[in-house]
Amino acid sequence: MVEEYELGAELRADEKAKSVRNDKKIPAVVYGNEFKNTSIAVDAKVFNKVFQEAGESALINLKIDSDPAVKVLVHDTQIHPTSGDIIHIDFYKVNMKEKIKTAIPIVEIGESPAVIDLEGALINNRDEVEVECLPGDLIPEIEVDISVLKTFDDVIKVSDLKIPAGIEILDDADEVIFLIQPPRSDEELAELEEEVTEDVEAVEGVADKPAEGEEAAEGEAASEEKAEEVPTTEK
């Protein structure tokens, strides 16, 4: 059974967003097909808790004041550039009878023997997949057990993902999501260090080399100094 999330909200009339945030709430808007755009405010602490669990791919029962709850998805969030706090939310009211396209995050579980025993590095090529399904079939995340990665030849593809019935993954089934990269040999590390050293020397050489205009100016100055040193002959 798909877990449901509950969130309360209140209508926001002409109150400015700054005032809403000062009350430890987040200004938001709800929109959707056959639904009038509605400005609301939600408690910041409560929303952050719900959003951490539901993300953008799980339905939320949003209850605005005393009205019946509507099923929504978090469609977008705006983040403060310095504090990292969510300062605005867009909720999308879904039609439960119409399929939607969205992304579901991929979460790794377990441990890879190729990492633990063979000292390989886990490479994650993507952290979400695009899906299409009815809103009621959505799940907040797709768990992937990486313990099947026992050698450097083992990979986990899109086709290996285990998803509930009713969800169709739209990405290429042969696309690799997880793989293990073997540790670098001493020779590879030495080559890499040499390349870095050469790059640094090249950059330093460019930095030390005077610009074309500077070379010309220096040449002219040297010529003037040399001319002053040549004695003149009186007739």
Secondary structure, 3 states (H helix, E strand, C coil): CCCCEEEEEEECCCCCHHHHHHCCEEEEEEEECCEEEEEEEEEHHHHHHHHHHHCCCCCEEEEECCCCCEEEEEEEEEECCCCCCEEEEEEEECCCCCCEEEEEEEEEECCCHHHHCCCCEEEECCCEEEEEECHHHCCCCEEEEHHHCCCCCCEEEHHHCCCCCCCEECCCCCCEEEEEECCCCHHHHHHHHHHHHHHHHHHHHHHHCCCHHHHHHHHHHHHHHHHHHCCCCCC
